[in-house]
């Protein structure tokens, strides 16, 4: 299956095909210099498989986790690109999860004012959410995504077979974003989690997982096409993220994974008790957290220093009916009641 995200000045082609990683030349022009950016958590067999298909390929392997989204690693990659004389006609190819996608996209967006960029997401989180939409960024110290821009991949290869090596915690971490997509825009997607056991992972991902990922991508595609630069509508994709990102920063970007923080954030922000109970049942069977210990004042400080805040108010996303999201501007004291 293929989707196309059509934007004002560009478009992203999303290919959802099993075993596509074994025949990348069918979808991406590899006849140029290719810098494959990946991390230590991506199986070596995938790294070598991709490298073997690039006549002039180079592999940059960084550390696993949010630490890779740093100015230090960004500089190392750019220096390597300079050393190898990469031009704007060459390609940055992200191979990995959301961290690698963010880092690679930021490199591609800024190196020589823009170099070709494509992505092979290998986690549920990156396949469901971060691989499309064009948000690319790195962290500054422990402030998440504060250096960033919008830069869309030309091709995204979603190959479900790459998920078979994913640790279970990472697997469920990404599914939290799919639950979010269902809550804000697709009731049938949300109900898939209620109707089916959360243990979707097996040696060959089943049809339910494929439908979850496809429906999630369709939700994000529609929102991004309508509001590419997050002027208004796209903010609904931040459901659960206002508090979630603050918790992520508070725990130094490693105690909780991103989807786990979104899980906590969704549970905190929802006011409708019926929806909250249904959501909690889904999150619990996927071993996703619904709460965390923190000082509310520290969380508020982080939220109001976030790039989405204007200093006095912050926009939160509320769901009173599954499939419909509302944007609400709140002040500090109103926000405090959710914490």
C-alpha positions in Angstrom: 0.0 0.0 0.0 1.2 3.5 -0.7 0.1 6.9 0.7 1.2 10.4 -0.4 1.3 13.3 2.0 0.8 16.3 -0.2 2.2 19.6 1.1 2.5 23.2 -0.1 6.0 22.9 -1.5 6.8 19.2 -1.4 5.3 15.7 -0.7 6.2 12.5 1.1 5.7 9.1 -0.4 4.8 6.5 2.3 5.3 2.9 1.2 3.7 0.2 3.5 5.1 -3.0 2.1 6.5 -6.1 4.0 10.1 -6.9 3.1 10.6 -3.6 1.3 13.9 -3.2 3.2 15.3 -6.0 0.9 14.6 -4.0 -2.3 15.0 -0.4 -1.5 16.0 0.5 -5.1 12.4 -0.1 -6.1 11.4 3.0 -4.0 14.5 5.2 -3.4 17.2 6.4 -5.8 20.4 4.9 -4.3 22.7 5.7 -7.2 24.4 8.6 -5.4 26.3 9.1 -2.1 24.1 7.8 0.7 24.8 8.5 4.4 22.9 5.9 6.4 22.4 7.3 9.9 21.5 4.6 12.5 22.2 3.7 16.1 23.5 0.8 18.2 20.0 -0.4 18.9 19.3 -1.2 15.3 20.2 -4.8 14.5 23.5 -5.1 12.5 21.7 -7.3 9.9 19.4 -4.3 9.0 22.4 -1.9 8.9 24.4 -4.2 6.6 21.3 -5.1 4.4 20.7 -1.4 3.7 24.4 -0.6 3.2 24.8 -3.5 0.7 22.1 -2.0 -1.5 24.0 1.4 -1.8 26.8 1.5 -4.4 28.3 4.5 -2.7 27.0 4.1 0.8 28.4 5.1 4.2 27.2 4.1 7.7 27.2 6.4 10.7 26.3 4.5 13.9 25.5 6.6 17.0 24.5 5.8 20.5 21.0 4.6 21.2 18.5 6.9 22.9 17.8 10.6 23.3 21.5 11.3 23.8 22.0 10.9 20.1 19.8 14.0 19.5 22.6 16.3 20.6 24.6 19.2 19.2 27.7 16.9 19.6 26.4 14.1 17.5 24.9 16.5 14.9 28.3 18.1 14.5 30.0 14.8 14.1 27.7 13.8 11.3 28.1 17.1 9.5 31.8 16.9 9.7 31.7 13.4 8.2 29.5 14.7 5.4 32.0 17.5 4.7 34.9 15.0 4.7 33.1 12.8 2.2 32.2 15.8 0.0 28.4 15.2 0.1 26.5 17.5 -2.1 22.8 18.6 -2.0 22.1 16.0 -4.6 23.2 13.2 -2.3 21.0 11.4 0.3 20.6 11.2 4.0 18.8 7.9 4.9 17.5 7.4 8.4 17.4 3.8 9.6 16.0 3.4 13.1 13.4 4.9 15.5 12.1 8.3 16.2 15.4 9.6 17.6 17.2 8.7 14.4 14.5 10.2 12.3 14.6 13.5 14.1 18.4 13.6 14.1 18.7 12.6 10.4 16.0 15.0 9.3 17.7 17.9 11.1 21.0 17.1 9.5 19.3 16.9 6.1 17.5 20.1 6.6 20.5 22.1 7.6 23.5 20.6 5.8 24.2 22.9 2.8 20.7 24.4 3.4 19.0 21.1 2.5 20.0 17.7 1.2 17.8 14.8 0.0 16.2 12.8 2.9 14.4 9.5 3.2 13.6 7.2 6.1 13.2 3.6 7.1 11.5 3.6 10.5 12.1 0.4 12.4 10.0 0.9 15.6 6.3 1.2 16.1 6.7 4.7 17.4 8.5 5.9 14.3 6.3 4.0 11.9 3.1 5.2 13.5 4.0 8.8 14.2 7.4 10.5 13.9 8.4 9.3 10.4 5.9 11.6 8.7 4.9 15.2 9.3 8.3 16.9 8.8 9.1 17.8 12.4 12.8 17.3 12.8 14.9 18.4 15.7 17.7 17.9 18.3 17.7 18.5 22.0 19.7 21.2 23.8 21.0 19.8 27.0 17.8 18.2 28.4 15.3 20.5 26.7 13.6 18.3 24.1 13.4 19.3 20.4 14.2 23.0 21.1 16.5 23.2 18.0 14.4 22.1 15.0 12.5 22.9 11.8 10.1 21.3 9.3 11.7 19.1 6.7 9.8 16.3 5.0 11.3 13.0 3.9 10.8 12.3 0.3 10.2 8.5 0.8 9.2 6.6 4.0 9.5 2.9 3.9 7.2 1.2 6.5 8.2 -2.4 6.6 6.4 -4.3 9.4 8.8 -7.2 9.3 11.5 -4.9 10.9 9.4 -4.9 14.1 10.0 -8.6 14.8 13.3 -7.8 16.6 11.9 -4.9 18.6 12.0 -5.3 22.4 8.4 -5.5 23.9 8.7 -2.3 25.9 9.6 -0.4 22.8 6.9 -2.1 20.9 4.1 -0.9 23.2 5.8 2.5 23.6 5.0 3.2 20.0 1.4 1.9 20.2 0.6 4.7 22.7 0.7 7.1 19.8 -1.7 5.0 17.8 -4.1 5.1 20.7 -3.8 8.8 20.7 -4.6 9.0 17.0 -7.7 7.0 17.6 -8.8 9.3 20.5 -8.4 12.5 18.5 -9.7 11.5 15.1 -10.6 7.8 14.5 -13.0 6.0 16.9 -12.7 2.7 14.9 -8.9 2.8 15.5 -9.4 3.3 19.3 -11.9 0.4 19.3 -9.4 -1.9 17.6 -7.4 -1.7 20.9 -10.5 -2.6 22.9 -11.5 -5.5 20.7 -8.2 -7.2 20.3 -5.6 -8.4 22.8 -2.7 -5.9 23.2 -0.2 -8.7 22.4 0.0 -7.9 18.7 3.7 -8.8 18.5 4.8 -12.1 16.9 7.3 -13.3 14.4 5.2 -12.0 11.5 3.1 -8.9 12.5 -0.6 -9.7 12.0 -3.3 -7.9 10.0 -4.6 -6.1 13.1 -1.2 -4.4 13.6 -1.1 -3.5 9.9 -4.5 -1.9 10.2 -3.5 0.0 13.3 -0.4 1.5 11.7 -2.1 2.3 8.4 -5.1 4.0 10.1 -2.7 6.0 12.3 -0.7 7.2 9.3 -3.9 8.2 7.5 -5.0 10.3 10.5 -1.6 12.1 10.6 -1.5 12.5 6.8 -4.9 14.3 6.8 -3.9 16.6 9.7 -0.5 17.4 8.3 -1.9 18.2 4.9 -4.4 20.6 6.4 -1.9 22.3 8.7 1.7 21.6 7.7 3.3 24.2 10.1 1.1 23.7 13.1 -0.8 27.0 12.9 -3.9 25.5 14.4 -5.4 22.1 13.6 -2.1 20.2 13.7 -1.9 21.0 17.4 -4.4 18.2 18.1 -1.6 15.8 17.5 -0.1 17.1 20.7 -2.8 15.4 22.8 -1.1 14.0 25.9 2.2 15.7 24.9 1.9 18.9 27.0 2.4 17.1 30.3 4.1 14.1 28.6 7.0 16.2 27.3 7.5 17.8 30.6 7.6 14.4 32.4 10.1 13.3 29.7 12.4 16.2 30.4 12.0 15.9 34.2 13.1 12.3 34.1 16.1 13.4 31.9 14.8 11.8 28.7 15.7 8.2 29.7 13.6 6.9 32.7 10.4 6.9 30.6 10.2 6.4 26.8 8.3 9.0 24.7 5.2 6.9 24.2 5.1 6.1 28.0 5.1 9.8 28.7 2.3 10.4 26.2 0.4 7.7 28.0 0.8 9.5 31.3 0.0 12.8 29.7 -3.3 11.5 28.1 -4.5 10.1 31.4 -3.7 13.3 33.2 -5.5 15.7 30.8 -8.7 13.7 30.0 -11.7 15.0 32.0 -14.3 12.6 30.7 -14.4 9.8 33.2 -15.9 7.2 30.8 -13.2 7.8 28.2 -10.5 7.8 30.9 -11.6 4.4 32.2 -11.6 3.0 28.6 -8.2 4.5 28.0 -6.8 3.1 31.2 -7.9 -0.4 30.4 -6.1 -0.3 27.0 -2.9 1.3 28.5 -2.8 -1.2 31.4 -2.9 -4.3 29.2 0.0 -2.9 27.2 2.0 -2.3 30.4 2.1 1.5 29.7 2.3 3.8 32.8 -0.7 5.9 33.7 1.0 8.1 36.3 4.5 9.2 37.5 5.9 10.9 40.6 6.8 14.5 40.1 6.7 18.0 41.6 3.8 19.9 39.9 5.7 23.2 40.1 8.6 21.6 38.2 6.3 20.3 35.5 4.6 23.7 35.1 8.0 25.4 34.8 9.0 23.0 32.0 5.7 23.4 30.2 5.8 27.1 30.2 9.4 27.1 28.9 8.4 24.8 26.1 8.4 26.1 22.5 4.6 25.7 22.4 3.9 28.1 25.3 3.5 31.8 24.9 4.6 32.7 28.4 1.2 33.2 30.0 -0.9 30.5 28.4 -0.5 27.1 26.8 -2.8 25.3 24.4 -3.9 21.9 25.7 -5.8 19.2 23.7 -9.0 17.8 25.2 -11.1 14.9 24.1 -14.8 14.9 25.3 -15.9 12.5 22.6 -13.7 9.8 21.0 -12.7 10.9 17.6 -13.0 14.6 18.2 -10.4 16.8 19.8 -10.6 20.4 21.1 -7.9 23.0 21.5 -8.2 25.0 24.7 -5.9 27.8 26.0 -5.3 27.6 29.7 -3.3 29.6 32.2 -1.0 28.2 34.9 -3.6 27.8 37.6 -6.0 26.0 35.2 -3.2 23.7 34.1 -2.3 22.9 37.7 -5.6 21.1 38.3 -4.6 18.4 35.8 -1.4 17.6 37.5 
